[in-house]
Every structure is written in C-alpha cells, then in structure tokens.
Amino acid sequence: MNGGIGQRKWPIRKTGLLNCANELSMQALSLWSQLSMSGFRLLSVLVVAAALMAPMLCVAADSSPSIENGKATFNTMCNVCHSTQKTGGPNEGPNMLGLVGRPAGSQPDFGKYSPALKASGLTWTVETLDKFLISPMAMVPGTIMPMLIPDDIKRREVIAYLATLKKE
C-alpha cells in the first residue's frame, strides 16, 4: 500500500507518541487535499476531524504499560534486594510475589520491615505503589526502602509487572 485514498499506513508503536500523532495528522491532511479538490464537503470535514483526533488516538495506543519493559527495569533496579521466585533469591527486601493487594509490612517470611512501614496502614495497590515508588521515604518517613523510580513510564511499567506476580 502506498498511502493513497482508502489505504492506511498505521504507525508502529516504537515510533513514539509524537511521531505517531505527526504521521496520522500528515496522512489525514494529505487525504484532505485530495478530497477538497473533488468537492466532498462532508468527507473533508471528517478528514479534518480525524487529523485533530490523531494525537488522542496515539495516546490511547501508547497508554498501556509494557510488562516486559517493567520486568527488565525491575531486574536492573530492584532484583538486587527483592525476589520474584517462590523460594530462594535475594532477601534484603520482601518477596514481590503477591505484592499487589497485600498490606505493607505483612509478609510473614520477611523480618526486616521498618517500624514505620509496618505502622503505615498501607495496602499495596497500583495507586499506592505509584506514590510510594516516586519517593518511598517521603511517603513513609522512616522506611528503609532506598530505591525510587522517578520516571513515570518506567514506574508504571514496573508496577504493571509487579501486578502480574501472583502468589499461588
């Protein structure tokens, strides 16, 4: 397909949000110029609307976090202290299996929780993990969790990965 009328050239996810929106807008404007010469008013209005909607479509396409990227980031940043295995692995931090939905400081096999985290009253949800991983010591003063993930995308990806880790 060479990009003529009625032929779509959808952007690849790897091109990024800006390139995605730009490409969709350019394709819509190209179609607009072809249609406006032939007098198709209604169709022309629809093409302009599509050009204006292109950035929103790209945001929706890029909105779900990559679990694979989250796993890679976890393995780089978190796997030094936290395990995702049923047995074995690092034990400086609690095991991450079944983390989402678990009350903070409650894993029975881990005895190194700070008093502050135990007393926090938090339950690990996507939302609380998101706030906590921005700055653990700001959210729970006195916690001994030293790592933070300030990058919004990486943090969302790590949390998406953690949400897949079910304790059986």
C-alpha positions as CSV (number, residue, x, y, z in Angstrom):
1,M,0.0,0.0,0.0
2,N,1.4,3.3,-1.0
3,G,-0.7,5.7,1.1
4,G,-3.4,6.7,-1.5
5,I,-7.1,7.3,-0.7
6,G,-8.6,4.5,1.3
7,Q,-5.3,3.0,2.1
8,R,-4.0,3.2,5.7
9,K,-0.4,3.2,6.9
10,W,-0.7,2.7,10.7
11,P,2.2,3.9,12.8
12,I,4.3,1.3,14.7
13,R,4.3,1.6,18.5
14,K,8.0,2.0,18.6
15,T,7.8,5.4,16.7
16,G,6.7,7.1,19.9
17,L,3.7,9.4,20.6
18,L,5.0,12.5,18.8
19,N,5.8,10.6,15.6
20,C,2.6,8.7,15.8
21,A,0.5,11.8,16.0
22,N,2.5,13.6,13.3
23,E,2.2,10.7,10.9
24,L,-1.5,10.3,11.4
25,S,-2.0,14.1,11.0
26,M,0.0,14.2,7.9
27,Q,-1.9,11.3,6.3
28,A,-5.2,13.0,7.2
29,L,-4.1,16.3,5.7
30,S,-2.9,14.6,2.6
31,L,-6.2,12.9,2.2
32,W,-7.9,16.3,2.9
33,S,-6.0,17.9,0.0
34,Q,-7.1,15.1,-2.4
35,L,-10.7,15.3,-1.3
36,S,-11.2,19.1,-1.2
37,M,-10.4,19.3,-4.9
38,S,-13.2,16.9,-5.7
39,G,-15.9,18.7,-3.7
40,F,-16.6,16.2,-1.0
41,R,-17.5,18.6,1.8
42,L,-18.8,16.1,4.4
43,L,-15.9,13.8,3.9
44,S,-13.5,16.7,4.0
45,V,-14.9,17.7,7.4
46,L,-14.4,14.1,8.7
47,V,-10.8,14.1,7.5
48,V,-10.1,17.3,9.4
49,A,-11.7,15.8,12.5
50,A,-9.5,12.7,12.1
51,A,-6.4,14.9,11.9
52,L,-7.4,16.7,15.1
53,M,-8.1,13.4,16.8
54,A,-4.8,11.7,15.8
55,P,-2.9,12.7,18.9
56,M,-5.6,11.3,21.2
57,L,-5.6,8.0,19.3
58,C,-1.9,7.7,19.7
59,V,-2.1,8.4,23.5
60,A,-4.7,5.6,23.7
61,A,-2.5,3.3,21.8
62,D,0.6,4.1,23.9
63,S,-1.3,4.2,27.3
64,S,-0.8,0.6,28.4
65,P,2.5,0.0,30.1
66,S,4.9,-2.6,28.8
67,I,5.1,-5.5,31.2
68,E,8.3,-6.7,29.5
69,N,9.9,-3.3,30.0
70,G,8.8,-3.4,33.6
71,K,10.4,-6.7,34.2
72,A,13.6,-5.5,32.6
73,T,13.6,-2.4,34.8
74,F,12.8,-4.5,37.9
75,N,15.6,-6.9,37.1
76,T,18.0,-3.9,36.8
77,M,16.9,-1.8,39.7
78,C,15.0,-4.0,42.2
79,N,16.2,-7.6,41.8
80,V,19.3,-6.9,43.9
81,C,17.1,-6.9,47.0
82,H,13.7,-8.3,46.0
83,S,12.9,-11.8,44.8
84,T,10.1,-12.9,42.5
85,Q,10.7,-16.6,43.0
86,K,8.8,-18.9,45.3
87,T,12.0,-19.9,47.1
88,G,15.5,-18.5,47.1
89,G,16.8,-15.3,45.6
90,P,17.7,-12.1,47.3
91,N,16.2,-11.4,50.7
92,E,17.3,-7.9,51.7
93,G,13.7,-6.8,50.7
94,P,10.5,-8.7,50.9
95,N,9.5,-11.1,48.1
96,M,7.3,-9.5,45.5
97,L,5.1,-12.5,44.7
98,G,1.5,-11.4,45.5
99,L,2.6,-7.8,46.4
100,V,-0.4,-6.0,44.8
101,G,-3.3,-6.3,47.3
102,R,-1.1,-7.2,50.3
103,P,-0.9,-4.9,53.4
104,A,2.5,-3.2,53.6
105,G,4.9,-4.8,56.1
106,S,2.9,-8.0,56.3
107,Q,4.9,-10.7,54.5
108,P,5.4,-13.3,57.3
109,D,8.7,-14.7,55.8
110,F,10.4,-11.3,55.9
111,G,11.5,-9.9,59.2
112,K,13.4,-6.7,58.2
113,Y,10.5,-4.3,57.8
114,S,10.9,-0.9,59.4
115,P,8.6,0.0,62.2
116,A,7.4,2.9,60.0
117,L,6.3,0.7,57.1
118,K,4.6,-1.8,59.5
119,A,2.6,1.0,61.1
120,S,1.8,2.8,57.8
121,G,-1.6,1.1,57.3
122,L,-0.9,1.0,53.5
123,T,-2.2,-1.7,51.2
124,W,-0.2,-2.2,48.1
125,T,-2.4,-1.1,45.2
126,V,-1.4,0.2,41.8
127,E,-2.0,3.7,43.2
128,T,-0.1,3.3,46.5
129,L,2.8,1.7,44.7
130,D,2.9,4.6,42.2
131,K,3.1,7.2,45.0
132,F,5.5,5.1,47.1
133,L,8.0,4.5,44.3
134,I,8.2,8.2,43.4
135,S,9.8,8.7,46.8
136,P,9.5,6.0,49.4
137,M,11.0,8.0,52.3
138,A,8.7,11.0,51.6
139,M,5.6,8.8,51.6
140,V,6.6,6.7,54.6
141,P,9.2,8.6,56.7
142,G,11.4,6.1,58.4
143,T,11.1,3.4,55.8
144,I,14.4,1.7,54.8
145,M,13.5,1.3,51.2
146,P,16.2,3.3,49.4
147,M,15.2,3.0,45.7
148,L,12.9,5.3,43.9
149,I,11.7,5.3,40.3
150,P,11.1,9.0,39.3
151,D,10.4,8.3,35.6
152,D,6.6,8.0,35.2
153,I,6.7,5.5,32.3
154,K,9.3,3.2,34.0
155,R,7.4,3.3,37.2
156,R,4.1,2.4,35.6
157,E,5.8,-0.5,33.7
158,V,7.4,-1.9,36.9
159,I,4.0,-1.7,38.7
160,A,2.3,-3.4,35.8
161,Y,4.9,-6.2,36.0
162,L,4.5,-6.5,39.8
163,A,0.7,-6.8,39.3
164,T,1.3,-10.0,37.2
165,L,3.2,-11.7,40.1
166,K,0.6,-13.8,41.8
167,K,1.3,-15.8,44.9
168,E,-0.2,-19.3,44.4
